[in-house]
């Protein structure tokens, strides 16, 4: 009996899987579009920019869906693309404006009004960083159940229902866990501030 070898062409397999990947991408977009907008809005703090970032991310995902290897869920892959798109938009928005300050012709006050620095001062930045570090430390001391629930809802920006679905528990349980987490965090934060 002779043994036959079967050689599969990877390009043919990729072409055959393409429609199913596009369908899966469409399903993920339909199911998670509000979450993608919330994530982008959390990075950009501007509804218009957030919608643009999500649209850019979805277009990029559709263009590169053939590169999706399935090592993670497609929703995770697309969330990463949305986050990167929001970061790129933020980077473009924060590019420094360069003006020739020596050519103001006595209009220094006008120039200061146009190019005002809205960034926090060093003291405020230090205080915010210190609070963030304290909160991160306090969060790490929560029980794994409370920490996961708190992170999904308040850090990742999922809704109560999305958090409940992801954790496989009722919405009331999520609300109770969040309330307990907030109480414990408040207690830990007040102790560390004293």
N, C-alpha and C positions, 0 to 999 in steps of 0.2 A: 504494500500500500504506500502510495507516495504522499508525502506531506506537502501541502500547499501553503504558501505564505500569502498573507493578505496585507497589502500596503495601503494605508489610508493617507490621502493627501490632506494635510492640515488646513490648506486654504479652502478646500471643498467643505470641510467640517465647519470652518468659521463662517462661510457663506450660508450654510444650512441653519446655523444657530442664530444668525443675525435677526431674523424676524421675531424669534422668541425673546431675544434680549431687548429689542425695541418695545415689544408688548410689556415685558416686565418693567422696563423703564417708565412706560406710560402709566402703568398701574401704581408704581411708587410715587410718581409725580401727582397723580390724582389723590392718593391717600395721604401724602405728607406735605402738600404744597403750603398749607398754613404754617406748619412747623418750620419749613425752609424760610418763609418770610419772617417769622419770629426770630430765627437765628441770625439772619442777615440784619434785621432791624436792631438786634442786640449789639452787633458790631458797629453799625453805621449811625444809629440814632436819627435816621432820616428815612421816612417812608418811601419817598421817590427813589433815593439811592438804593434802598434795600430791595425794592421791586426790580430795579435795573440789575442789581447783582444777582438776584435769583434768576432773572431771565437770561443773563449771560451764562450762568452756571448750567441752566437747563439746555441751552443751545450747545454749550461745550460738551455736556454729557451725551447729548444725542449725536454730536459729531464724532465722539470718541467711544461710543457704546461698544464698538468691536474690541476695544482694549480692556473691557471689563473681564477680569479673569475668574470672578466668583470666589475669591479667597475670603471675602466678607459679604455681608448682605448688600444688595444693591442700594438700599436706603442709606446705609453707612457710607458707601462710596459716593453717593450723590450729596450727602450732607457734607462730606469733606470738600467736594467741589464747590458747594455753596459757601462754605467758610472761606476757602481760598479766594473765591470771587469777591466776597465782601472785603477781605483783607487787601486785595489788589485795588479795589475801588477806594478804600480808605487811604492807601498809599498814594494813589493819584491825587486824592483830595488834599492831602497834607504836604504836597510838594511846596518847598519854600518859594516865596515871591521875591525876586531880586529886583530892587530898584536902585537907580543911581541917586544916592542920598545927597551927593554934592551938587546936584543940578536942581534943587528945589526952589531956587529963586525966592527965598524968604517965606516959603509956604510950609514951614516945618510943622505948624499946628495942624494944617490940613492933612499932611502926610501921616501924622500920628493918628488922626481919626480914621484914615483909610486903612492903615496897616496896624491896627491895634492887636496886641498880643493877648489872646484869650486863654492861653494856657495857665494852669494853676501855678502859683509861686512855689518856691522851694519848700516853704513851711507847710503849705497846704498839700503839696505832693507827698511830703514825708508823712504827714498825718494820715492821708488816705492810704498810703502803702502800709503804714503801721496797723491801721484798722483792718485792711485786707489780710495781712499776715496773721493777726489775732483771730480773725474770723476763720481763716483756713485751718489754723491750729485747733480752734474749738470744733470745727466741723470734723476734723480727723479724729476727735475724741468721742464722737457720737457712735452709737452702736451701728453695725453694718446696715441693718434694716433702715434705721432713721437716716443715716448718711446717704444711702442710695436713693431713697425717696426724696430727700431734700435736694440732692444734686440733680436728679432728673427734672424736678419741678422748677427750682430756682436758678440753677446754673445752666442747664441745657434748654430751659424754656419750654418744656412740654406742658400741656394742659393737664388738669386733674385726670380727665378721662384717658388721655394718652399714657400718663404715668401708670394709672390703674391697669390699663390693657397690657402695658409692657411688663409690669410686675405680676400680673395675673391675680389681682386682688380687687375687691369692690372700691368704688370711688370714696365711700365713707371711710374705709380703712386708710386710704391715702391722706384724706383730710385729717384724720386723727393722728397719723404719724407725723404729718407736717406740723401740727399744733404742738405735739410733744417735742419735736426737733427744735422748733422756735423757742419754746420755754427753756429747754436745756441750753441752747446757744445763748439766750439772753442771760441766763444765770452765769455761764462760763465767761461771757464777755464782761459782765459787771464785776466779777471777781478779778479779772485781769486788768481792768481799768483802774481799780483802786490802788 
